[in-house]
Amino acid sequence: MKPARALLILLGVLIGLAIALGVLQALAVKVPQSLHALWWGALLVLLGAALVDALRLRKLPSPRLERLLPGNLPLGRWSEVRLCLHHAYAQPLTLAVFDHVADGMAFEHLPQRIDLRPGEQTQLSYRVRPLLRGHFSFTRCEIDLPSPLGLWRARRYLALPGATRVYPDFARLYGAQLMAVDDWLSQLGVRQRPRRGLGLEFHQLREFRDGDSLRQIDWKATARKRTPIAREYQDERDQQIVFLLDCGRRMRSQDGELAHFDHALNACLLLSYVALRQGDAVGLATFAGEQQHFLAPVKGQAQLNVLLNAVYDLRSTLQPADFAAAADSLLVRQRRRALVVLVSNLREEDDEELLRAVKRIGRHHRVLVASLREEVLDSLRHTPVEDLATAMSYCGTVDYLNARAGLHERLAAHKVPVLDARPSELGPQLVSRYLAWKKAGVL
């Protein structure tokens, strides 16, 4: 409990009057004794009122708070949190409220001053933006409660436990259900190549049409119907995709507000959504983390929720990437042929170890290596050279990019597909490559 501004002002006025009276006495100016008595009376009244007001404030009950917190929050997006205040005050009251937001979240519109009126329930709202994924706990809320006469203010901490989970930016994924898949993909900048030839999976029988090839004719059905009947094929819908995600120290590089690891998770979830809509199965394996996670490929839209719950609290570590161990673990767990998407931030020193691991995986699976490229490298490469510092930065950037390109070329020479992308563009490029391979029937 601390004195309010009104009490400090009144005390200041009385102290000022006392100083003025003292100065007049020092200057031998005759001051009526009634003024001294009046001053003492005012001081005693103020002290008595302050004491009574403090006792009333101590007995004043705190309002009951209720926090309406979403159970799931998207990383990096603003979300609304509501506080409901229930009270039984007989007089209007103005108080300040501050909710103790969990660490790792930015917030707006806190603290707030609200008016409580008798017989009414009051609500306030503020916004939070998670900066990290994982599980977050809210513990308490703080209020600044004024006394009935406004002479004191009491800071009270009210226990108000709450919890929420911060997932990768899934709002974009679920929002896509409101539009057609093709329109949605085009809005993301995904380009689909035309199919080469026919699909590989039988779809249905139909009447022969102009443009159909003779090999599509089903001669048995034609004989029964006495009219040309053609087989219609579609893209295979029973394929499997496994993401092999690097959780090591390289993925801690920061581009904007998100680390490479978060960009990689968003890209994997984006491709998972598309693949699941296409009827394929999606799984996940991690390496270079504190714990090795493996989710077997499963079909169906429910698998997206399983993936979200599996990765929302994943953290990148300071451990180096061990591609050989990752390949061993994957080959033991994933027996059926699948498209393995290895997502990492490649370095020149990965040459031999990475190549051996990818070639081992490639004997049983189709492999795609996705390498994230730092946004700052492109910026430095296009920065005008004006002095020695910028010249050294430019030369270092070009040398690094050339070494990186050399690694990619060596992988491509061994027929290992490499996708080199900036973090913000990784998702659409993965989807483009997946759809192109699927339509070409090379998965």
N, C-alpha and C positions, 0 to 999 in steps of 0.2 A: 504494500500500500504506500502511495506517495501523494504529497499535496498536489491539488489541481491548480491550474493557472489562476482561477478565481481567488483561491486562498492566498496564493503568493502575491497577487495584486493588492488584496486588502491588507496583508501584512506590510507590503511595501509602502502603502499609503500611511499606515499608522507609524511606521518607522520614520517616514519623511516628516510627518507632523511632529514627532518627538524631537527630531533634529532641529526643526524650525523653532520649536519652543526653547530648546536648549540654547540655540544661537541668540534668541532674543534676550534670554536671561543673562547670557554672557555679555551682551551689549548694554546691560542695565536698563533694558526696556521693560516697563511694567506690564506683566501679563496677568489677566484675571485668573484667580484660582479655579474658577469654574471650568476654564479650558482644560486645566490639568485633570480635574475630576472627570470631565467629559471624555478625555483621551483614555484614562484608565477604565472608565466604564465601557467604552467601545472595545478596548483590548480584552476585557473580561468577557464581554458578550461574544466576541469573535472566538476566543478560546473555548468558551462553553459550547457554542454552536459547532465548532470543529470537533470537539470531543464527542458530542451527541451524534454528529454526522458520521464520525468514524465508527462508532458502535453500531449504528444502523447499517453501515456498509458491510461490516463484518457479519451481520446477521442476514444480509440480503442474499437469497439463494442464487446460484448461477443458473443461467438458462440451459436447457437440455439441447444438445446438438446432435444432428444426424447428417452424415456425409453420404452423398449419392455419387459414388465413384465407379466408373465403368470397370468391369472385370478385366477387360483387354484394352490395351492402348497401342496405337501404331507408333513405331519409332520415328522421331523427327517431325511429327504432325501435332498441331494444336488440338487439344481435346478439352471439353468443358467438365468442370467438377462443381457440384452444387452442395451448399450447406443449408440445412433447414434448422431454424432456431425455434424451440418451443419454450414458452415462459408463462408465468402467472403474475406478472407485475401489474399493480393497480394503477400506476402512473406511467406516462410515456417516458422512454429512456433511450438515450443515444449511446451506443458503445462501439468500440473498434474490435474487429475480428481478424485474426491472422492464423491461417492454417499452416501447420508445420509440414511442408511438402517434403517428400522423400528426396534424399540426395540423388543426384543424377538427373534431376528434372528442372527445366526452366519454368518460370511461372509469371503470370501477369495478373494485374488487378488485385494485388494483396499488399498491405492490409486494406480493409474496407471499413468505413463507418456506416452503420445502419441504424435506423430508427425503429424501436420496438413500441408498438401500441397495444393497449390492453385488449385482450380477446382476439388478437390476430396472430397468425403464424407468419414468420418472416423468412424469406429465402434470399440468398445471395449466391453468385456464381463467379468463378474465376477460371483461368485457363492454364493448363500445364502442357509442356512439350518435352517428352522423354528424350534424353540425349544418349541413353544406353539401353540395351535390351536386358531382360531378366525379370526377376521377381522383386517388387518394391513394396515396402510397408510404410503406412502412415500411422503414427503413434498418438499424436495429441493435437489439440487446437488451443490457441491462446486468445483470450479476450481481455479487453481493457474496460473494466466496469466502473462507471461513475457512481458516486454516492448520491443519495436523494437530494441533498442541497448543493451538490456540485463542488464541494470543497476538497474531496479526495478522489483518487482513482486507484482501483485495485487491479493488479495483473493476476489473472487466474489461468492455470493450465488444466484443461479438461481432457481426460483420457478419451481418445476417440480412435480406436484401432481400425485399420482398414488395409487392404492389400489389393494389388493389381499386378498383372503381367504385361510386360512390354514386348510385343512381337515385332518382327520385321515389318516393313511397310506393306501390310496385307490389305489396306483399304483400297489400293489400286486394283489388287487382284479380285477382290469380291465385287468391287464396283463394275468390273468387266462383265459380270453376269447379266447386266441390264442391256447389253448390246450384243449384236451378232459377233461371233469370233472373228470373222474376216474384217469387219469394220474396226473392231477393237485393235487387231494387229496392225492395220494400216495406220491407225492413229499413233501407234508406238513407233512408226517408222520401219516396220518389218516388211521386207519385200519377199514375195513368194515367187519362185521360178515355176514356169510351166512344167508339167509332168513329161517325162520321156517315156513313151510307150504306155503300157497298161499297168494297172496295179497287180498285186500278187495274190490277193485274197478274194475268193469267190464271193459275190454279193447276191446276184439273183439272175433268173432267166427272164428274157423279154423278147419281143418280136425284133427281127432283124431290121436295121435301119440303114439308110444311106450313110456311108462313111465307115461302117463297121468292116473289119477285116474278115476274111474267110476263116481264119483260125479261131474266131470267136463263135462260130456256128456249133451248136450242140446237135449232132446228127441224130442221136436217139430221140431227143425231144422234138426235133424237126419231123422225124418219121411218125411220131405219135400224133402231132398236131397237124401234119400235112401242110405246114407253112414254116418258113425259115425262122428258127429260134436261135438267139445269140446269148452267150454267157456274158454277164457284166461283172467286172471286177472292181475292187476298191483297194485303197491303201491298207496294208496290214494293220490290224488293230490289237494285236497281241504281242507287241514288242516291249522290251524292258529298257529302262534308262536308270543308270546308277551314277549319282554324283559323287566323285571322290574329292572331297573338300579339304584343302590345306588349312589347318588351324595354327600354323607356326608363326614365327616372328615376322616373316615378310608380309603377312597379311595385316599387320598393324599400321602400315603406311596410311596416312590420312589424306583424303581428297575432299575438301569442303568439311562439312560437319560429320561425314561418315568415313569410317575406315574402309580399307579394301575388303576386309572380312565382311562387313555389313553390305557393301555393294555386291559381293559374291553371293551372299545369302539371298538378297533380293532377286538377283539374276536366276539363281537356281529355282526359287519359288515361282518366278515368272514362267520359266520353261516347264516346270512341273504342272502348272495350271493348264498350259497349252497341251502338253502331252496327255494329261489325264482326260481332257476334253476330247482328245483324238482317240481315246480308248486304250492307250498304252499304260504300262505299269511303271511306277517311279519309286526309286529307293535312294538311300543316302549312306555314305560311309565317310568318316573323318579320319584324319591322321595328324600327327604332330601336336596333338592336344593333350590335356591332362587325362582325359578319358577317351577311349576309342568308341565311337558310336557307329552302329550299323543298323539300318532299317531295310529289310528285304523289300524288293519291288512289289507293289500292290496296285491293282487297278481301282478306279472309282474315285469320285470327288471327295469322299471321306478321307482319302489318303492325304489330301492337302492339309486337313486339320491335324493329322498325325505328324506330318512334317513340321508344321508350325510349332506344335507342342514339343517336338524333339530339338528344335534349333533355337527357340526363343532365348534360352539362357546359355548358349554356347559362347565361349570366350576364346579369343586368340591368345596364344601363349608366347613365351620367349624361346621355345624349343625350336631347333632347326627341323626342316622338312626331311624326313627319311622316306624317300620314294621306294626304296627296295622293300622296307617293312610294310609300307602301304600296299604294294603289289602283292606281297605274300598273303596279307590278311584278306584282301579282296578276293584273290583266287580261291582261297579256302572257303569263303562264305558264299560267293556268287558263282554257281556252277553253270547255270543256263546262260547262253550267249546274250549279251546286252550291249547297249551303247554306254560306254564309260566316259563321263565328262570329267576330266581332271582339271580342277580350278586352282590356280596358284599364281604367284608372281615370280616368274622365272628369272634366273641369273645365269651368267656365263659359266660359273663353276658347276652348274647342274648337268653339264654336257653328258658325261659318261654314265653317271648314276641314273639320271632321268631316262636316258635312251635305253639302258638295259631294262629298267622297270617297265617302261611303256611297251617295249618289244615283247616282254613276257606277257603282259596283259593282252597285247594285240594278237597273240596266238589263239586266244579263246574268245575275245570280245572285240567289238569295234570301238576304237579309242579316238577321242577328241581332246586335245590339250588346249585349255583356255588360259591365256596369260594376260594378267592385268598390267596395263602400262600407266604410270603415274601421269596425271594431268599436267603437273609442273614441267615435265620434260618437253611437252609440245609447246608450252609457253616460253620456256628458255630457248628452244630452238628457233623461235620466230621473233625473239627480242633483238632489236638492232644493236650491233656491236659499236659502242661509243668510247670505251676506255678499257684498261687492262682487266678490271674485274669482270666486266661483261664478256670480254674475249675469252677469259679463262673458263667462265661458266658455259659459254657456248661450245668451246672445244671439249670440255668434259662431258657435256650433254651429248654431243655428236658421237664421241668415242663410246660412251655407254650404250647409246642406241645402236651403233654399228655392231658392238659385241652382242647385244641382244638379238639383233637381226641375224647375225651369224649363227647363233644357237637355233633360231627358228628354221633357218635354211638347212642346217644339218639334220634337224628332225624331219623336215619335209623330204630331204634326200633319202631318208629311210622310210618314206611313205607314212609318216606320222602327221596327220592333219593338225595344224596349229591355228588357233584363233587369237590374234593379238588385238586387244581392244582396251579402250579407256574404261574405267569403272562405270561411268554413267551410261555407256553404250553397250556394256557386256550383255545385258538381258535381251534386247532386240536382236543382237547379232547371233546369240545362241539360238534363239527361236528361228531366225532365218536359216541358219545352217541345218537345224533339225528338220524343218519342213522341206528344205531342198533335198536332203538325203532321203527323207521318207517318201517323197514323190518320185525320186529316182530309183527307189527300191534297193538302196545300198546299205540300209541299216541291218 
